[in-house]
Amino acid sequence: MSTPERLIESTRELLWERGYVGTSPKAIQEHAGAGQGSMYHHFKGKPDLALAAIRRTAEELRATAEDALNTPGSPYERVEAYLRRERDVLRGCPVGRLTMDPDVIASAELRAPVDETIDRLRERLAQIVEEGKEQGQFAPSLDAEEIAATILATIQGGYVLARASGSPAAFDTAVRGLLALLSPTRRDFG
């Protein structure tokens, strides 16, 4: 792996573990096995390197989500695949955790890939819900945008509850509950 790649990957890992403030240039260099000169040769500074790392994390999350959402099957099955995909629940969402980092949120540049990822996921989920409504799989009265937001909120809230309890059970319970509410076998469509 090249030095810039090691620096980006190290920054991604440290941002996930420690947040922006807790990720010092020295910690990045040590984690990457790179000298100070190498870091500043390839990046203008910590904000530039953090932006590259956040963009990479956001791109990876979007690709992983798309893989689950593009699986064969009905709209419900695709939402289920997304909700049940393998995650490191106790570590939390690498993008979602950035939304709780005041330094990332305060910077329009650092926040942009986070906002873009959340918006794209919400849009994609809403498309799938609309598809399900058209196929009669979801209740016609459902608002696709609201359901998409609920799916994302369930995932992010599930991460928080799992981390708070030290067990993935809270995440799994939230996913099961949402899937039960969305289930095409429910006949109480309003």
C-alpha positions as CSV (number, residue, x, y, z in Angstrom):
1,M,0.0,0.0,0.0
2,S,1.4,3.4,-0.9
3,T,2.1,6.0,1.7
4,P,-0.9,8.2,0.8
5,E,-3.2,5.1,1.0
6,R,-1.7,4.2,4.4
7,L,-2.3,7.7,5.6
8,I,-5.9,7.7,4.4
9,E,-6.7,4.3,5.8
10,S,-5.1,5.2,9.1
11,T,-7.1,8.4,9.3
12,R,-10.3,6.6,8.5
13,E,-9.7,4.1,11.3
14,L,-8.7,6.8,13.8
15,L,-11.7,9.0,13.0
16,W,-14.0,6.1,13.6
17,E,-12.3,5.3,16.9
18,R,-11.5,8.7,18.2
19,G,-13.2,11.4,16.3
20,Y,-11.7,14.4,14.6
21,V,-10.2,16.1,17.7
22,G,-8.8,12.8,19.0
23,T,-7.1,12.1,15.7
24,S,-3.8,14.0,15.9
25,P,-1.4,14.2,13.0
26,K,1.2,12.4,15.1
27,A,-1.3,9.5,15.8
28,I,-2.0,9.3,12.1
29,Q,1.7,9.2,11.2
30,E,2.4,6.5,13.9
31,H,-0.6,4.4,12.8
32,A,0.4,4.7,9.1
33,G,4.1,4.1,9.8
34,A,4.8,7.4,7.9
35,G,6.9,10.3,8.8
36,Q,5.7,13.9,9.1
37,G,7.4,14.9,5.9
38,S,5.5,12.1,4.0
39,M,2.2,13.3,5.4
40,Y,2.7,16.9,4.5
41,H,4.2,15.9,1.1
42,H,0.9,14.2,0.1
43,F,-1.6,16.3,2.1
44,K,-1.9,20.0,3.0
45,G,-2.6,19.1,6.6
46,K,-5.0,17.3,8.9
47,P,-8.2,18.8,7.4
48,D,-7.1,17.8,3.9
49,L,-6.3,14.2,5.0
50,A,-9.5,14.0,7.0
51,L,-11.5,15.1,4.0
52,A,-9.9,12.3,1.9
53,A,-10.6,9.8,4.6
54,I,-14.2,10.9,5.1
55,R,-14.8,10.8,1.4
56,R,-13.4,7.3,1.2
57,T,-15.6,6.2,4.1
58,A,-18.7,7.7,2.6
59,E,-18.0,6.1,-0.8
60,E,-17.5,2.7,0.8
61,L,-20.7,3.0,2.8
62,R,-22.7,4.0,-0.2
63,A,-21.2,1.1,-2.3
64,T,-22.0,-1.4,0.5
65,A,-25.5,-0.1,0.9
66,E,-26.1,-0.3,-2.9
67,D,-24.8,-3.9,-2.9
68,A,-27.5,-4.8,-0.4
69,L,-30.2,-2.7,-2.0
70,N,-29.5,-4.1,-5.5
71,T,-29.9,-7.7,-4.5
72,P,-32.4,-9.7,-6.4
73,G,-35.9,-9.8,-4.9
74,S,-38.9,-7.8,-4.0
75,P,-38.6,-4.3,-2.6
76,Y,-39.3,-5.6,0.9
77,E,-36.5,-8.2,0.5
78,R,-34.1,-5.6,-0.7
79,V,-34.9,-3.3,2.3
80,E,-34.5,-6.4,4.5
81,A,-31.1,-7.2,2.9
82,Y,-30.0,-3.6,3.6
83,L,-31.2,-3.7,7.2
84,R,-29.7,-7.2,7.9
85,R,-26.4,-6.7,6.1
86,E,-23.4,-7.5,8.2
87,R,-22.3,-4.6,10.3
88,D,-19.9,-4.0,13.2
89,V,-22.8,-2.8,15.3
90,L,-20.8,-2.1,18.5
91,R,-18.4,0.1,16.7
92,G,-21.3,2.1,15.2
93,C,-21.7,3.5,11.7
94,P,-18.5,5.1,10.5
95,V,-20.5,7.8,8.7
96,G,-23.2,8.2,11.4
97,R,-20.5,8.7,14.1
98,L,-19.1,11.6,12.1
99,T,-22.5,13.4,12.5
100,M,-21.8,13.4,16.3
101,D,-18.4,15.0,15.8
102,P,-18.8,18.7,16.4
103,D,-15.6,19.6,14.4
104,V,-16.9,17.6,11.4
105,I,-20.3,19.2,11.6
106,A,-18.9,22.7,12.0
107,S,-16.9,22.3,8.8
108,A,-19.1,22.5,5.6
109,E,-16.3,20.8,3.7
110,L,-15.9,17.9,6.0
111,R,-19.6,17.6,6.5
112,A,-20.4,17.5,2.8
113,P,-19.6,13.8,2.1
114,V,-21.6,12.9,5.2
115,D,-24.6,14.9,4.1
116,E,-24.4,13.6,0.6
117,T,-24.2,9.9,1.8
118,I,-27.2,10.3,4.0
119,D,-29.2,12.1,1.3
120,R,-28.3,9.4,-1.3
121,L,-29.3,6.6,1.0
122,R,-32.6,8.3,1.8
123,E,-33.3,8.9,-1.9
124,R,-32.5,5.3,-2.8
125,L,-34.6,3.8,0.0
126,A,-37.5,6.1,-0.9
127,Q,-37.3,4.8,-4.5
128,I,-37.5,1.2,-3.3
129,V,-40.4,2.0,-1.1
130,E,-42.2,3.7,-4.0
131,E,-41.5,0.6,-6.1
132,G,-43.0,-1.6,-3.3
133,K,-46.1,0.6,-3.2
134,E,-46.6,0.3,-7.0
135,Q,-46.3,-3.4,-6.7
136,G,-48.9,-3.5,-3.8
137,Q,-46.2,-4.7,-1.4
138,F,-46.4,-1.7,0.8
139,A,-49.4,0.3,1.9
140,P,-50.4,2.9,-0.7
141,S,-50.8,5.5,2.2
142,L,-47.1,5.2,3.1
143,D,-45.0,8.3,2.4
144,A,-41.8,6.9,0.8
145,E,-39.6,9.8,2.1
146,E,-40.9,9.3,5.6
147,I,-40.3,5.5,5.5
148,A,-36.8,6.0,4.1
149,A,-36.0,8.4,7.0
150,T,-37.4,5.9,9.4
151,I,-35.2,3.2,8.0
152,L,-32.1,5.4,8.4
153,A,-33.2,6.5,11.9
154,T,-33.7,2.9,13.0
155,I,-30.3,1.9,11.8
156,Q,-28.5,4.9,13.5
157,G,-30.6,4.6,16.6
158,G,-29.9,0.9,16.7
159,Y,-26.2,1.6,16.7
160,V,-26.5,4.0,19.6
161,L,-28.6,1.7,21.7
162,A,-26.3,-1.3,21.0
163,R,-23.2,0.8,21.9
164,A,-24.9,2.0,25.1
165,S,-25.9,-1.5,26.2
166,G,-22.7,-3.1,24.9
167,S,-24.7,-5.7,23.0
168,P,-25.9,-5.9,19.4
169,A,-29.3,-7.1,20.7
170,A,-30.8,-3.6,20.7
171,F,-29.9,-3.1,17.0
172,D,-31.3,-6.5,16.0
173,T,-34.5,-5.8,17.9
174,A,-35.0,-2.5,16.2
175,V,-34.4,-4.1,12.8
176,R,-36.9,-6.9,13.5
177,G,-39.5,-4.4,14.7
178,L,-39.2,-2.2,11.6
179,L,-39.3,-5.2,9.3
180,A,-42.4,-6.4,11.1
181,L,-44.1,-3.0,10.5
182,L,-43.1,-3.0,6.8
183,S,-44.0,-6.7,6.2
184,P,-46.1,-7.2,3.1
185,T,-48.0,-9.9,5.1
186,R,-49.5,-7.2,7.3
187,R,-53.1,-6.7,6.2
188,D,-53.9,-3.6,8.3
189,F,-52.8,-1.2,5.5
190,G,-54.4,2.1,6.3
